[in-house]
Amino acid sequence: MRSHINKLMTGLLAAVLSFSCTGADKSAAYGVADSKEMAAEAGSSSSDIRVGEEAIPERKLTKNGMLRFETSDAQKTRAAIQKAITEAKGYVASDSKDEEEGRQTSTVTLRVPSDRFDALVDRITAEAGKIDYKNIEVSDVTQEYIDLDARLKTKKDLEARYQELLKRANSVDEVLKVEAQISSLRAEIESAEGQMRYLKNQVALSTLTVSFYEKTVAAGFGYKFQRALRQGWDNLLWVIVGLANLWAILLFVAIVWIIIARIRRNRKRKKASASQS
């Protein structure tokens, strides 16, 4: 029975290797067929393209963009961006503000459904007016998606076979060997599922980073002087806070100093009275 189990496990591993090679060849064939079809029918939809009897999977695209521009009213611009992303059924992933000398900069990262990404970019661009910087990147992750999906299906099929094999094991040694294989496969499956979830999220939701800045008070002598006074006051407060944290040490030092001062005075008095006598 043990030799039969070992033969089955060897056969399963050989089947996995064979399936992986077949999947790779099939993915390559998809790529060649897709390039020919796209050249022949550039205007047709990828989900409708067919080669023989087999349909080519729909394209999986990720979109990322960056916009930077100047605004005369940062609060108004922020409110307009919030309204635009809400109407696009997206959300604000992060929001930060940075104040430099003579400039206040805000950076907002938006996640929006991919089919509404272009409309959101056009709307923010139109409301901004003059754009200092614009960058849009589109990446095709179709092949990565196909390969990951094929590996995931293969590992799940193999796990199911190992589960059946586990039911037929008759010794503790056989059970331990099969369970070790199942445990290793389960870790690989969970890792692949995590990658698949991340990839699907990147395809479903596009990312747009919007950075806008508003010029504040000119960085002249008056502004620098006021800033220096404010920083000096802040530093003084920090010193006071630091001293407050050290009150126990300061109290101990004061007590020791008082004791030493009294001892010295007493010695001086004794010396003075001894000299008089």
C-alpha positions in Angstrom: 0.0 0.0 0.0 2.9 2.4 0.8 4.4 1.9 -2.6 1.0 2.5 -4.2 0.7 5.8 -2.2 4.2 6.9 -3.3 3.4 6.1 -6.9 0.3 8.2 -6.7 2.2 11.2 -5.2 4.8 10.9 -7.9 2.1 10.8 -10.6 0.5 13.9 -9.1 3.7 15.9 -9.2 4.3 14.8 -12.8 0.8 15.9 -13.7 1.4 19.3 -12.2 4.6 19.8 -14.1 2.9 18.8 -17.3 -0.1 21.1 -16.7 2.2 24.0 -16.0 4.1 23.6 -19.3 0.8 23.3 -21.2 -0.5 26.4 -19.5 2.6 28.3 -20.4 2.4 27.2 -24.1 -1.3 28.2 -24.1 -0.6 31.6 -22.7 2.1 32.2 -25.3 -0.3 31.2 -28.0 -2.8 33.7 -26.6 -0.2 36.4 -26.9 0.6 35.6 -30.6 -3.0 35.2 -31.6 -3.9 38.4 -29.8 -1.3 40.5 -31.6 -2.5 39.2 -35.0 -6.1 39.9 -34.2 -5.4 43.4 -32.9 -3.5 44.2 -36.0 -6.4 43.0 -38.2 -9.2 44.6 -36.2 -7.8 47.6 -34.2 -11.3 48.9 -33.4 -12.9 45.8 -32.1 -13.3 45.0 -28.4 -10.9 42.7 -26.7 -13.7 40.8 -25.0 -15.2 39.9 -28.4 -12.0 38.8 -30.1 -12.0 35.1 -31.0 -9.3 32.8 -32.4 -10.9 29.6 -33.8 -13.2 28.4 -31.1 -11.3 29.9 -28.2 -12.0 33.4 -26.9 -9.1 35.6 -25.8 -9.5 36.9 -22.2 -10.6 40.5 -21.6 -7.7 42.9 -21.1 -6.7 43.6 -17.6 -5.4 47.2 -17.3 -4.1 49.2 -14.3 -4.2 53.0 -14.4 -2.2 55.5 -12.3 -2.0 59.2 -12.7 -0.4 62.3 -11.2 -1.5 65.9 -11.4 0.1 69.1 -10.0 -1.2 72.6 -10.3 -1.4 76.0 -8.5 -4.6 77.2 -6.9 -5.8 80.6 -5.5 -8.0 79.0 -2.9 -6.8 75.6 -1.4 -10.0 75.0 0.6 -12.2 75.6 -2.4 -10.0 73.3 -4.6 -10.1 70.6 -1.9 -13.9 70.8 -1.7 -14.2 70.5 -5.5 -12.0 67.4 -5.5 -14.0 65.8 -2.8 -17.2 66.4 -4.7 -15.7 65.0 -7.9 -14.5 61.8 -6.3 -17.8 61.3 -4.5 -19.7 61.6 -7.7 -17.3 59.2 -9.4 -18.1 56.6 -6.7 -14.5 56.6 -5.5 -12.8 57.6 -2.2 -9.9 59.5 -0.7 -7.1 57.0 0.2 -4.8 59.6 1.8 -4.7 63.4 2.4 -1.6 65.4 3.5 -0.7 69.1 3.9 2.7 70.6 3.9 3.6 74.3 4.5 6.9 75.7 3.3 8.2 79.2 3.1 5.7 81.1 1.0 3.7 78.1 -0.1 1.1 75.6 1.2 1.0 72.3 -0.6 -1.7 69.7 -0.3 -1.5 66.1 -1.7 -4.6 63.9 -2.1 -4.5 60.3 -3.3 -7.8 59.2 -4.9 -9.0 55.7 -5.7 -11.7 55.6 -8.4 -13.4 52.9 -10.5 -11.3 52.3 -13.6 -14.1 53.1 -16.0 -14.5 56.6 -14.4 -10.8 57.4 -14.2 -10.5 59.4 -17.4 -13.6 61.4 -16.7 -12.2 62.3 -13.2 -8.9 63.4 -14.7 -10.6 65.5 -17.3 -12.8 67.2 -14.7 -10.0 68.0 -12.3 -7.9 69.3 -15.1 -10.6 71.5 -16.4 -11.3 73.0 -13.0 -7.6 73.5 -12.3 -7.0 75.5 -15.4 -3.2 75.6 -15.9 -1.5 72.2 -15.0 2.1 72.3 -14.0 2.6 68.5 -14.3 0.5 65.6 -15.6 1.5 62.0 -16.0 -0.8 59.0 -16.8 0.4 55.5 -16.8 -1.5 52.4 -18.1 -0.1 48.9 -17.6 -1.4 45.7 -19.2 -1.4 42.9 -16.6 -3.4 40.5 -18.6 -0.6 37.9 -19.0 0.2 38.2 -15.2 -3.5 37.6 -14.4 -3.7 34.6 -16.7 -0.6 33.0 -15.3 -1.6 33.6 -11.7 -5.1 32.2 -12.3 -3.7 29.1 -14.0 -1.3 28.4 -11.2 -4.0 28.9 -8.6 -6.3 26.5 -10.3 -3.5 23.9 -10.7 -2.6 24.1 -7.0 -6.3 23.8 -5.9 -6.8 20.7 -8.1 -3.6 19.2 -6.7 -4.8 20.0 -3.1 -8.1 18.2 -3.8 -6.2 15.1 -5.1 -4.1 15.1 -2.0 -7.2 15.3 0.1 -8.5 12.1 -1.6 -5.1 10.5 -1.2 -5.2 11.3 2.5 -8.4 9.3 2.9 -6.7 6.3 1.4 -3.6 6.4 3.6 -3.2 3.4 6.0 -0.2 4.3 8.1 1.0 7.2 10.2 4.0 7.8 7.9 1.8 8.1 4.8 -0.6 10.4 6.6 2.3 12.7 7.7 3.8 12.8 4.2 0.5 13.7 2.5 -0.4 16.3 5.2 3.0 17.9 4.7 2.3 18.3 1.0 -1.2 19.6 1.7 0.2 22.2 4.2 2.8 23.4 1.7 0.2 23.6 -1.0 -2.2 25.5 1.3 0.5 28.1 2.0 1.2 28.6 -1.7 -2.6 28.8 -2.5 -3.1 31.5 0.2 -0.2 33.5 -1.1 -1.5 33.2 -4.7 -5.0 34.2 -3.6 -3.5 37.3 -1.9 -1.7 38.3 -5.1 -4.9 37.7 -7.1 -6.9 40.0 -4.7 -4.3 42.7 -5.0 -4.2 42.4 -8.8 -8.0 42.6 -9.1 -8.1 45.6 -6.8 -5.5 47.4 -8.9 -7.5 46.6 -12.1 -10.9 47.6 -10.6 -9.7 50.8 -9.0 -7.4 53.3 -10.5 -5.1 55.6 -8.5 -4.9 59.4 -9.1 -2.6 61.6 -7.0 -3.5 65.3 -7.0 -1.0 67.8 -5.7 -2.1 71.5 -5.5 -0.4 74.4 -3.9 -1.4 78.0 -2.8 1.1 80.8 -2.5 1.0 82.5 0.9 2.7 85.6 2.3 5.8 86.6 0.4 9.0 85.4 2.0 10.3 88.9 2.8 12.0 90.3 5.9 8.7 90.8 7.8 7.6 87.3 7.2 10.9 85.8 8.3 11.0 88.0 11.4 7.5 86.9 12.4 8.5 83.3 11.8 11.6 83.7 13.9 9.6 85.1 16.8 7.1 82.3 16.6 9.8 79.7 16.5 11.6 81.3 19.4 8.4 81.3 21.5 7.8 77.7 20.6 11.4 76.8 21.7 10.9 78.6 25.0 7.8 76.6 25.6 9.7 73.4 24.9 12.4 74.4 27.4 9.7 75.1 30.1 8.2 71.7 29.4 11.6 70.0 29.6 12.3 71.7 33.0 8.9 70.6 34.2 9.7 67.0 33.3 13.0 67.3 35.3 11.4 68.8 38.5 12.3 65.8 40.6 16.0 66.1 39.6 16.0 69.8 40.1 14.5 69.5 43.5 17.0 66.9 44.5 19.9 69.1 43.3 18.4 72.1 45.2 18.2 70.1 48.5 21.8 68.9 48.1 23.0 72.4 47.4 21.2 73.7 50.5 22.7 71.0 52.7 26.2 71.7 51.4 25.8 75.4 51.9 24.7 74.9 55.6 27.6 72.6 56.2 30.0 75.2 54.9 28.5 77.9 57.0 28.7 75.8 60.1 32.4 75.1 59.4 33.1 78.7 59.0 31.3 79.6 62.3 33.3 76.9 64.1 36.6 78.2 62.7 35.6 81.8 63.6 34.7 80.8 67.2 37.9 78.7 67.6 40.1 81.6 66.4 38.4 84.0 68.9 38.9 81.7 71.8 
